[in-house]
Amino acid sequence: MWDEFDDDDVEQPEKRTNVRVSGRRVFVDYRGVEILDHSDVVNLGHLLRRKIASGATVRVDVASVRSLPSGFFGVLLDGVEMGFRVRLLNATPEIQSLIGYQKFVTNGEVHL
């Protein structure tokens, strides 16, 4: 069963991010957010570095996201280097074009 992630150390302005954790699976939901900002990247990095065991699968839903701050993919790639399996779900064409390597994109899901 998925548990809501609630941590006083992670700032969630206007509840922009919904994070659910189930064992070694983590789901980060940015649905309804069109533009991610720096605080979103900082919070995601904090989540990956301090709250999740290595080897976990992290799925990030970016269905409504049209713009990412610099550093977003860097945080995700840091997660990969820490041993996480990272998937971007429902990546829009705008987000897919930012990746640059279409070989990572399958049916709107980005495998890093």
A tleap script that builds the chain and sets N, CA, C and O, in Angstrom:
source leaprc.protein.ff14SB
mol = sequence {
  NMET TRP ASP GLU PHE ASP ASP ASP ASP VAL
  GLU GLN PRO GLU LYS ARG THR ASN VAL ARG
  VAL SER GLY ARG ARG VAL PHE VAL ASP TYR
  ARG GLY VAL GLU ILE LEU ASP HIE SER ASP
  VAL VAL ASN LEU GLY HIE LEU LEU ARG ARG
  LYS ILE ALA SER GLY ALA THR VAL ARG VAL
  ASP VAL ALA SER VAL ARG SER LEU PRO SER
  GLY PHE PHE GLY VAL LEU LEU ASP GLY VAL
  GLU MET GLY PHE ARG VAL ARG LEU LEU ASN
  ALA THR PRO GLU ILE GLN SER LEU ILE GLY
  TYR GLN LYS PHE VAL THR ASN GLY GLU VAL
  HIE CLEU
}
set mol.1.N position { 0.833 -1.173 0.000 }
set mol.1.CA position { 0.000 0.000 0.000 }
set mol.1.C position { 0.885 1.246 0.000 }
set mol.1.O position { 1.944 1.261 0.627 }
set mol.2.N position { 0.456 2.264 -0.688 }
set mol.2.CA position { 1.218 3.510 -0.754 }
set mol.2.C position { 0.992 4.322 0.509 }
set mol.2.O position { -0.135 4.425 0.992 }
set mol.3.N position { 2.046 4.891 1.036 }
set mol.3.CA position { 1.959 5.786 2.182 }
set mol.3.C position { 2.291 7.190 1.719 }
set mol.3.O position { 3.165 7.387 0.875 }
set mol.4.N position { 1.591 8.162 2.276 }
set mol.4.CA position { 1.921 9.547 1.972 }
set mol.4.C position { 3.265 9.863 2.622 }
set mol.4.O position { 3.533 9.453 3.751 }
set mol.5.N position { 4.101 10.596 1.897 }
set mol.5.CA position { 5.387 11.008 2.423 }
set mol.5.C position { 5.191 12.355 3.083 }
set mol.5.O position { 4.734 13.297 2.434 }
set mol.6.N position { 5.522 12.467 4.344 }
set mol.6.CA position { 5.364 13.724 5.046 }
set mol.6.C position { 6.620 13.953 5.861 }
set mol.6.O position { 6.956 13.157 6.738 }
set mol.7.N position { 7.309 15.034 5.571 }
set mol.7.CA position { 8.561 15.304 6.246 }
set mol.7.C position { 8.677 16.805 6.466 }
set mol.7.O position { 8.571 17.583 5.518 }
set mol.8.N position { 8.891 17.208 7.696 }
set mol.8.CA position { 9.012 18.630 7.997 }
set mol.8.C position { 10.229 19.255 7.330 }
set mol.8.O position { 10.256 20.468 7.119 }
set mol.9.N position { 11.250 18.443 6.990 }
set mol.9.CA position { 12.459 18.969 6.357 }
set mol.9.C position { 12.236 19.314 4.892 }
set mol.9.O position { 13.027 20.057 4.310 }
set mol.10.N position { 11.184 18.795 4.288 }
set mol.10.CA position { 10.947 19.011 2.868 }
set mol.10.C position { 9.853 20.051 2.712 }
set mol.10.O position { 8.702 19.837 3.092 }
set mol.11.N position { 10.243 21.184 2.142 }
set mol.11.CA position { 9.281 22.251 1.907 }
set mol.11.C position { 8.387 21.874 0.736 }
set mol.11.O position { 8.880 21.477 -0.320 }
set mol.12.N position { 7.092 21.992 0.915 }
set mol.12.CA position { 6.147 21.689 -0.152 }
set mol.12.C position { 5.231 22.890 -0.335 }
set mol.12.O position { 4.090 22.870 0.128 }
set mol.13.N position { 5.718 23.953 -1.012 }
set mol.13.CA position { 4.897 25.146 -1.166 }
set mol.13.C position { 3.608 24.814 -1.897 }
set mol.13.O position { 3.616 24.192 -2.959 }
set mol.14.N position { 2.507 25.240 -1.308 }
set mol.14.CA position { 1.190 25.041 -1.901 }
set mol.14.C position { 0.922 23.575 -2.242 }
set mol.14.O position { 0.135 23.287 -3.144 }
set mol.15.N position { 1.566 22.647 -1.534 }
set mol.15.CA position { 1.376 21.212 -1.792 }
set mol.15.C position { 1.538 20.901 -3.275 }
set mol.15.O position { 0.696 20.227 -3.867 }
set mol.16.N position { 2.630 21.397 -3.882 }
set mol.16.CA position { 2.893 21.222 -5.305 }
set mol.16.C position { 3.255 19.788 -5.647 }
set mol.16.O position { 3.062 19.346 -6.779 }
set mol.17.N position { 3.777 19.067 -4.677 }
set mol.17.CA position { 4.273 17.730 -4.943 }
set mol.17.C position { 3.544 16.724 -4.061 }
set mol.17.O position { 3.373 16.941 -2.862 }
set mol.18.N position { 3.124 15.636 -4.663 }
set mol.18.CA position { 2.540 14.544 -3.907 }
set mol.18.C position { 3.509 13.373 -4.007 }
set mol.18.O position { 3.777 12.873 -5.100 }
set mol.19.N position { 4.031 12.940 -2.871 }
set mol.19.CA position { 4.999 11.846 -2.837 }
set mol.19.C position { 4.398 10.684 -2.075 }
set mol.19.O position { 3.930 10.839 -0.947 }
set mol.20.N position { 4.415 9.509 -2.708 }
set mol.20.CA position { 3.930 8.293 -2.055 }
set mol.20.C position { 5.054 7.260 -2.070 }
set mol.20.O position { 5.783 7.125 -3.053 }
set mol.21.N position { 5.177 6.542 -0.968 }
set mol.21.CA position { 6.236 5.552 -0.816 }
set mol.21.C position { 5.613 4.210 -0.464 }
set mol.21.O position { 4.749 4.127 0.409 }
set mol.22.N position { 6.053 3.163 -1.147 }
set mol.22.CA position { 5.629 1.812 -0.829 }
set mol.22.C position { 6.858 0.916 -0.917 }
set mol.22.O position { 7.282 0.524 -2.004 }
set mol.23.N position { 7.415 0.603 0.233 }
set mol.23.CA position { 8.631 -0.209 0.250 }
set mol.23.C position { 9.749 0.467 -0.521 }
set mol.23.O position { 10.191 1.558 -0.160 }
set mol.24.N position { 10.212 -0.188 -1.593 }
set mol.24.CA position { 11.304 0.345 -2.396 }
set mol.24.C position { 10.790 1.066 -3.643 }
set mol.24.O position { 11.552 1.314 -4.577 }
set mol.25.N position { 9.514 1.398 -3.654 }
set mol.25.CA position { 8.929 2.135 -4.781 }
set mol.25.C position { 8.490 3.514 -4.298 }
set mol.25.O position { 7.849 3.655 -3.257 }
set mol.26.N position { 8.851 4.520 -5.078 }
set mol.26.CA position { 8.510 5.897 -4.739 }
set mol.26.C position { 7.835 6.523 -5.947 }
set mol.26.O position { 8.309 6.381 -7.075 }
set mol.27.N position { 6.735 7.209 -5.713 }
set mol.27.CA position { 6.021 7.880 -6.785 }
set mol.27.C position { 5.948 9.365 -6.450 }
set mol.27.O position { 5.374 9.751 -5.432 }
set mol.28.N position { 6.529 10.192 -7.308 }
set mol.28.CA position { 6.507 11.642 -7.141 }
set mol.28.C position { 5.574 12.193 -8.209 }
set mol.28.O position { 5.794 11.979 -9.402 }
set mol.29.N position { 4.545 12.892 -7.789 }
set mol.29.CA position { 3.505 13.352 -8.703 }
set mol.29.C position { 3.516 14.874 -8.798 }
set mol.29.O position { 3.233 15.573 -7.825 }
set mol.30.N position { 3.849 15.375 -9.992 }
set mol.30.CA position { 3.811 16.810 -10.259 }
set mol.30.C position { 2.591 17.179 -11.105 }
set mol.30.O position { 2.567 18.252 -11.707 }
set mol.31.N position { 1.593 16.321 -11.161 }
set mol.31.CA position { 0.401 16.626 -11.975 }
set mol.31.C position { -0.236 17.926 -11.505 }
set mol.31.O position { -0.381 18.178 -10.309 }
set mol.32.N position { -0.607 18.733 -12.474 }
set mol.32.CA position { -1.211 20.028 -12.175 }
set mol.32.C position { -0.199 21.147 -12.091 }
set mol.32.O position { -0.579 22.316 -12.021 }
set mol.33.N position { 1.085 20.816 -12.097 }
set mol.33.CA position { 2.143 21.831 -12.040 }
set mol.33.C position { 2.739 21.970 -13.434 }
set mol.33.O position { 3.256 21.000 -13.987 }
set mol.34.N position { 2.670 23.177 -14.008 }
set mol.34.CA position { 3.208 23.383 -15.353 }
set mol.34.C position { 4.673 23.776 -15.345 }
set mol.34.O position { 5.422 23.414 -16.253 }
set mol.35.N position { 5.086 24.515 -14.325 }
set mol.35.CA position { 6.467 24.989 -14.275 }
set mol.35.C position { 7.073 24.583 -12.937 }
set mol.35.O position { 6.636 25.044 -11.883 }
set mol.36.N position { 8.079 23.721 -12.986 }
set mol.36.CA position { 8.794 23.359 -11.763 }
set mol.36.C position { 9.788 24.469 -11.457 }
set mol.36.O position { 10.388 25.045 -12.364 }
set mol.37.N position { 9.956 24.761 -10.184 }
set mol.37.CA position { 10.906 25.798 -9.811 }
set mol.37.C position { 12.071 25.201 -9.023 }
set mol.37.O position { 12.134 23.992 -8.796 }
set mol.38.N position { 12.977 26.062 -8.619 }
set mol.38.CA position { 14.186 25.618 -7.923 }
set mol.38.C position { 13.854 24.841 -6.652 }
set mol.38.O position { 14.516 23.850 -6.346 }
set mol.39.N position { 12.840 25.275 -5.910 }
set mol.39.CA position { 12.512 24.572 -4.663 }
set mol.39.C position { 12.036 23.145 -4.943 }
set mol.39.O position { 12.268 22.247 -4.134 }
set mol.40.N position { 11.373 22.930 -6.084 }
set mol.40.CA position { 10.965 21.573 -6.451 }
set mol.40.C position { 12.185 20.672 -6.650 }
set mol.40.O position { 12.187 19.516 -6.227 }
set mol.41.N position { 13.221 21.213 -7.299 }
set mol.41.CA position { 14.448 20.448 -7.543 }
set mol.41.C position { 15.170 20.166 -6.234 }
set mol.41.O position { 15.650 19.053 -6.014 }
set mol.42.N position { 15.249 21.165 -5.369 }
set mol.42.CA position { 15.899 20.988 -4.068 }
set mol.42.C position { 15.176 19.915 -3.260 }
set mol.42.O position { 15.819 19.055 -2.658 }
set mol.43.N position { 13.853 19.959 -3.243 }
set mol.43.CA position { 13.073 18.971 -2.484 }
set mol.43.C position { 13.243 17.567 -3.051 }
set mol.43.O position { 13.352 16.604 -2.292 }
set mol.44.N position { 13.266 17.440 -4.373 }
set mol.44.CA position { 13.468 16.132 -4.989 }
set mol.44.C position { 14.850 15.589 -4.644 }
set mol.44.O position { 14.992 14.410 -4.319 }
set mol.45.N position { 15.863 16.440 -4.712 }
set mol.45.CA position { 17.217 16.017 -4.347 }
set mol.45.C position { 17.300 15.574 -2.896 }
set mol.45.O position { 17.949 14.577 -2.580 }
set mol.46.N position { 16.641 16.316 -2.017 }
set mol.46.CA position { 16.618 15.954 -0.591 }
set mol.46.C position { 15.958 14.591 -0.404 }
set mol.46.O position { 16.455 13.745 0.340 }
set mol.47.N position { 14.854 14.395 -1.076 }
set mol.47.CA position { 14.143 13.117 -0.996 }
set mol.47.C position { 15.050 11.972 -1.427 }
set mol.47.O position { 15.120 10.950 -0.746 }
set mol.48.N position { 15.735 12.130 -2.537 }
set mol.48.CA position { 16.595 11.058 -3.052 }
set mol.48.C position { 17.802 10.807 -2.149 }
set mol.48.O position { 18.164 9.657 -1.904 }
set mol.49.N position { 18.418 11.869 -1.660 }
set mol.49.CA position { 19.645 11.697 -0.859 }
set mol.49.C position { 19.392 11.169 0.537 }
set mol.49.O position { 20.206 10.415 1.071 }
set mol.50.N position { 18.275 11.552 1.138 }
set mol.50.CA position { 18.134 11.277 2.566 }
set mol.50.C position { 17.016 10.338 2.953 }
set mol.50.O position { 17.018 9.809 4.065 }
set mol.51.N position { 16.071 10.118 2.078 }
set mol.51.CA position { 14.874 9.436 2.532 }
set mol.51.C position { 14.591 8.101 1.875 }
set mol.51.O position { 13.692 7.379 2.308 }
set mol.52.N position { 15.339 7.758 0.842 }
set mol.52.CA position { 15.016 6.549 0.094 }
set mol.52.C position { 16.244 5.647 0.035 }
set mol.52.O position { 17.360 6.118 -0.185 }
set mol.53.N position { 16.031 4.353 0.231 }
set mol.53.CA position { 17.128 3.389 0.189 }
set mol.53.C position { 17.614 3.204 -1.250 }
set mol.53.O position { 16.821 3.220 -2.191 }
set mol.54.N position { 18.906 3.033 -1.402 }
set mol.54.CA position { 19.487 2.757 -2.719 }
set mol.54.C position { 18.841 1.513 -3.307 }
set mol.54.O position { 18.519 0.569 -2.585 }
set mol.55.N position { 18.656 1.517 -4.598 }
set mol.55.CA position { 18.034 0.398 -5.280 }
set mol.55.C position { 16.541 0.588 -5.480 }
set mol.55.O position { 15.894 -0.229 -6.135 }
set mol.56.N position { 15.997 1.642 -4.932 }
set mol.56.CA position { 14.568 1.908 -5.072 }
set mol.56.C position { 14.243 2.336 -6.496 }
set mol.56.O position { 15.101 2.841 -7.220 }
set mol.57.N position { 13.008 2.129 -6.877 }
set mol.57.CA position { 12.510 2.628 -8.151 }
set mol.57.C position { 11.774 3.927 -7.868 }
set mol.57.O position { 10.860 3.968 -7.045 }
set mol.58.N position { 12.175 4.979 -8.551 }
set mol.58.CA position { 11.567 6.297 -8.372 }
set mol.58.C position { 10.863 6.667 -9.662 }
set mol.58.O position { 11.497 6.787 -10.710 }
set mol.59.N position { 9.559 6.847 -9.588 }
set mol.59.CA position { 8.770 7.252 -10.751 }
set mol.59.C position { 8.314 8.684 -10.519 }
set mol.59.O position { 7.754 9.014 -9.473 }
set mol.60.N position { 8.566 9.535 -11.525 }
set mol.60.CA position { 8.222 10.949 -11.432 }
set mol.60.C position { 7.234 11.266 -12.548 }
set mol.60.O position { 7.577 11.193 -13.728 }
set mol.61.N position { 6.002 11.619 -12.168 }
set mol.61.CA position { 4.967 11.930 -13.157 }
set mol.61.C position { 5.033 13.417 -13.502 }
set mol.61.O position { 4.810 14.280 -12.652 }
set mol.62.N position { 5.343 13.694 -14.762 }
set mol.62.CA position { 5.487 15.070 -15.236 }
set mol.62.C position { 4.462 15.375 -16.329 }
set mol.62.O position { 4.758 16.117 -17.266 }
set mol.63.N position { 3.259 14.808 -16.213 }
set mol.63.CA position { 2.239 14.916 -17.253 }
set mol.63.C position { 1.901 16.355 -17.618 }
set mol.63.O position { 1.702 16.658 -18.794 }
set mol.64.N position { 1.833 17.236 -16.647 }
set mol.64.CA position { 1.431 18.613 -16.935 }
set mol.64.C position { 2.606 19.578 -17.017 }
set mol.64.O position { 2.414 20.756 -17.316 }
set mol.65.N position { 3.821 19.096 -16.756 }
set mol.65.CA position { 4.995 19.972 -16.695 }
set mol.65.C position { 5.442 20.367 -18.103 }
set mol.65.O position { 5.605 19.524 -18.986 }
set mol.66.N position { 5.633 21.663 -18.282 }
set mol.66.CA position { 6.070 22.199 -19.572 }
set mol.66.C position { 7.466 22.803 -19.498 }
set mol.66.O position { 8.138 22.961 -20.517 }
set mol.67.N position { 7.897 23.139 -18.282 }
set mol.67.CA position { 9.186 23.812 -18.124 }
set mol.67.C position { 9.875 23.309 -16.860 }
set mol.67.O position { 9.257 23.173 -15.804 }
set mol.68.N position { 11.161 23.041 -16.996 }
set mol.68.CA position { 11.974 22.546 -15.883 }
set mol.68.C position { 13.106 23.514 -15.599 }
set mol.68.O position { 13.633 24.133 -16.524 }
set mol.69.N position { 13.485 23.657 -14.348 }
set mol.69.CA position { 14.652 24.480 -14.038 }
set mol.69.C position { 15.932 23.715 -14.357 }
set mol.69.O position { 15.951 22.485 -14.404 }
set mol.70.N position { 16.987 24.472 -14.572 }
set mol.70.CA position { 18.273 23.800 -14.765 }
set mol.70.C position { 18.557 23.035 -13.487 }
set mol.70.O position { 18.240 23.501 -12.392 }
set mol.71.N position { 19.131 21.908 -13.621 }
set mol.71.CA position { 19.449 21.088 -12.460 }
set mol.71.C position { 18.486 19.936 -12.231 }
set mol.71.O position { 18.807 19.013 -11.482 }
set mol.72.N position { 17.304 19.964 -12.860 }
set mol.72.CA position { 16.339 18.895 -12.644 }
set mol.72.C position { 16.900 17.551 -13.090 }
set mol.72.O position { 16.870 16.583 -12.331 }
set mol.73.N position { 17.415 17.487 -14.326 }
set mol.73.CA position { 17.950 16.220 -14.814 }
set mol.73.C position { 19.228 15.845 -14.074 }
set mol.73.O position { 19.531 14.662 -13.920 }
set mol.74.N position { 19.979 16.840 -13.614 }
set mol.74.CA position { 21.162 16.556 -12.815 }
set mol.74.C position { 20.811 15.837 -11.529 }
set mol.74.O position { 21.505 14.904 -11.124 }
set mol.75.N position { 19.736 16.266 -10.883 }
set mol.75.CA position { 19.277 15.605 -9.644 }
set mol.75.C position { 18.864 14.175 -9.947 }
set mol.75.O position { 19.190 13.259 -9.193 }
set mol.76.N position { 18.140 13.977 -11.062 }
set mol.76.CA position { 17.719 12.618 -11.426 }
set mol.76.C position { 18.924 11.733 -11.738 }
set mol.76.O position { 18.969 10.575 -11.324 }
set mol.77.N position { 19.894 12.273 -12.464 }
set mol.77.CA position { 21.085 11.485 -12.789 }
set mol.77.C position { 21.918 11.192 -11.540 }
set mol.77.O position { 22.535 10.131 -11.442 }
set mol.78.N position { 21.940 12.130 -10.584 }
set mol.78.CA position { 22.591 11.851 -9.296 }
set mol.78.C position { 21.914 10.659 -8.630 }
set mol.78.O position { 22.579 9.802 -8.047 }
set mol.79.N position { 20.591 10.610 -8.720 }
set mol.79.CA position { 19.847 9.485 -8.162 }
set mol.79.C position { 20.236 8.179 -8.819 }
set mol.79.O position { 20.383 7.157 -8.148 }
set mol.80.N position { 20.405 8.209 -10.140 }
set mol.80.CA position { 20.837 7.002 -10.867 }
set mol.80.C position { 22.209 6.566 -10.373 }
set mol.80.O position { 22.447 5.378 -10.158 }
set mol.81.N position { 23.115 7.530 -10.192 }
set mol.81.CA position { 24.454 7.204 -9.693 }
set mol.81.C position { 24.422 6.656 -8.273 }
set mol.81.O position { 25.313 5.904 -7.879 }
set mol.82.N position { 23.396 7.028 -7.494 }
set mol.82.CA position { 23.247 6.518 -6.126 }
set mol.82.C position { 22.580 5.148 -6.100 }
set mol.82.O position { 22.421 4.554 -5.033 }
set mol.83.N position { 22.186 4.640 -7.281 }
set mol.83.CA position { 21.631 3.299 -7.336 }
set mol.83.C position { 20.129 3.221 -7.515 }
set mol.83.O position { 19.549 2.140 -7.406 }
set mol.84.N position { 19.489 4.347 -7.787 }
set mol.84.CA position { 18.045 4.333 -8.005 }
set mol.84.C position { 17.738 4.029 -9.465 }
set mol.84.O position { 18.533 4.335 -10.353 }
set mol.85.N position { 16.585 3.426 -9.703 }
set mol.85.CA position { 16.040 3.304 -11.053 }
set mol.85.C position { 15.040 4.442 -11.183 }
set mol.85.O position { 14.058 4.499 -10.441 }
set mol.86.N position { 15.284 5.343 -12.117 }
set mol.86.CA position { 14.458 6.541 -12.250 }
set mol.86.C position { 13.676 6.492 -13.550 }
set mol.86.O position { 14.232 6.194 -14.608 }
set mol.87.N position { 12.381 6.785 -13.469 }
set mol.87.CA position { 11.499 6.831 -14.630 }
set mol.87.C position { 10.705 8.127 -14.595 }
set mol.87.O position { 10.106 8.473 -13.577 }
set mol.88.N position { 10.705 8.839 -15.713 }
set mol.88.CA position { 9.797 9.968 -15.875 }
set mol.88.C position { 8.569 9.440 -16.584 }
set mol.88.O position { 8.680 8.861 -17.665 }
set mol.89.N position { 7.422 9.626 -16.007 }
set mol.89.CA position { 6.180 9.142 -16.594 }
set mol.89.C position { 5.442 10.274 -17.283 }
set mol.89.O position { 5.468 11.414 -16.819 }
set mol.90.N position { 4.785 9.959 -18.392 }
set mol.90.CA position { 3.937 10.904 -19.111 }
set mol.90.C position { 4.685 12.166 -19.524 }
set mol.90.O position { 4.138 13.267 -19.455 }
set mol.91.N position { 5.927 12.006 -19.951 }
set mol.91.CA position { 6.729 13.164 -20.360 }
set mol.91.C position { 6.109 13.809 -21.598 }
set mol.91.O position { 5.872 13.148 -22.608 }
set mol.92.N position { 5.852 15.107 -21.498 }
set mol.92.CA position { 5.294 15.854 -22.620 }
set mol.92.C position { 6.354 16.001 -23.710 }
set mol.92.O position { 7.539 15.808 -23.439 }
set mol.93.N position { 5.955 16.336 -24.925 }
set mol.93.CA position { 6.952 16.566 -25.980 }
set mol.93.C position { 7.973 17.636 -25.590 }
set mol.93.O position { 9.140 17.546 -25.971 }
set mol.94.N position { 7.538 18.655 -24.827 }
set mol.94.CA position { 8.473 19.698 -24.384 }
set mol.94.C position { 9.559 19.110 -23.494 }
set mol.94.O position { 10.732 19.458 -23.627 }
set mol.95.N position { 9.173 18.231 -22.600 }
set mol.95.CA position { 10.139 17.617 -21.688 }
set mol.95.C position { 11.009 16.610 -22.441 }
set mol.95.O position { 12.219 16.552 -22.222 }
set mol.96.N position { 10.408 15.825 -23.316 }
set mol.96.CA position { 11.183 14.873 -24.112 }
set mol.96.C position { 12.244 15.573 -24.942 }
set mol.96.O position { 13.351 15.057 -25.098 }
set mol.97.N position { 11.916 16.751 -25.478 }
set mol.97.CA position { 12.894 17.469 -26.301 }
set mol.97.C position { 14.065 17.978 -25.468 }
set mol.97.O position { 15.162 18.165 -25.994 }
set mol.98.N position { 13.845 18.204 -24.180 }
set mol.98.CA position { 14.930 18.651 -23.307 }
set mol.98.C position { 15.942 17.545 -23.051 }
set mol.98.O position { 17.114 17.820 -22.796 }
set mol.99.N position { 15.504 16.324 -23.118 }
set mol.99.CA position { 16.380 15.194 -22.811 }
set mol.99.C position { 17.455 15.037 -23.877 }
set mol.99.O position { 18.616 14.768 -23.571 }
set mol.100.N position { 17.054 15.209 -25.126 }
set mol.100.CA position { 18.025 15.173 -26.206 }
set mol.100.C position { 18.371 13.787 -26.710 }
set mol.100.O position { 18.799 13.640 -27.855 }
set mol.101.N position { 18.201 12.799 -25.909 }
set mol.101.CA position { 18.528 11.433 -26.306 }
set mol.101.C position { 17.236 10.633 -26.387 }
set mol.101.O position { 16.823 10.027 -25.398 }
set mol.102.N position { 16.607 10.621 -27.528 }
set mol.102.CA position { 15.310 9.981 -27.683 }
set mol.102.C position { 15.360 8.472 -27.439 }
set mol.102.O position { 14.315 7.848 -27.250 }
set mol.103.N position { 16.551 7.876 -27.438 }
set mol.103.CA position { 16.624 6.437 -27.183 }
set mol.103.C position { 16.178 6.097 -25.757 }
set mol.103.O position { 15.899 4.936 -25.456 }
set mol.104.N position { 16.110 7.108 -24.878 }
set mol.104.CA position { 15.665 6.888 -23.512 }
set mol.104.C position { 14.153 6.969 -23.373 }
set mol.104.O position { 13.619 6.658 -22.309 }
set mol.105.N position { 13.445 7.384 -24.435 }
set mol.105.CA position { 12.005 7.619 -24.368 }
set mol.105.C position { 11.251 6.474 -25.035 }
set mol.105.O position { 11.499 6.142 -26.194 }
set mol.106.N position { 10.325 5.876 -24.286 }
set mol.106.CA position { 9.467 4.816 -24.821 }
set mol.106.C position { 8.046 5.116 -24.387 }
set mol.106.O position { 7.738 5.102 -23.195 }
set mol.107.N position { 7.175 5.388 -25.357 }
set mol.107.CA position { 5.749 5.669 -25.060 }
set mol.107.C position { 5.575 6.731 -23.982 }
set mol.107.O position { 4.757 6.562 -23.078 }
set mol.108.N position { 6.319 7.802 -24.061 }
set mol.108.CA position { 6.176 8.881 -23.095 }
set mol.108.C position { 6.834 8.620 -21.758 }
set mol.108.O position { 6.751 9.461 -20.863 }
set mol.109.N position { 7.481 7.485 -21.595 }
set mol.109.CA position { 8.178 7.179 -20.342 }
set mol.109.C position { 9.668 7.267 -20.607 }
set mol.109.O position { 10.181 6.664 -21.550 }
set mol.110.N position { 10.350 8.014 -19.777 }
set mol.110.CA position { 11.789 8.234 -19.928 }
set mol.110.C position { 12.526 7.344 -18.943 }
set mol.110.O position { 12.302 7.424 -17.735 }
set mol.111.N position { 13.404 6.496 -19.459 }
set mol.111.CA position { 14.203 5.596 -18.621 }
set mol.111.C position { 15.604 6.167 -18.497 }
set mol.111.O position { 16.318 6.290 -19.493 }
set mol.112.N position { 15.998 6.512 -17.293 }
set mol.112.CA position { 17.352 7.043 -17.067 }
set mol.112.C position { 18.208 5.986 -16.398 }
set mol.112.O position { 19.382 6.228 -16.119 }
savepdb mol mol.pdb
quit
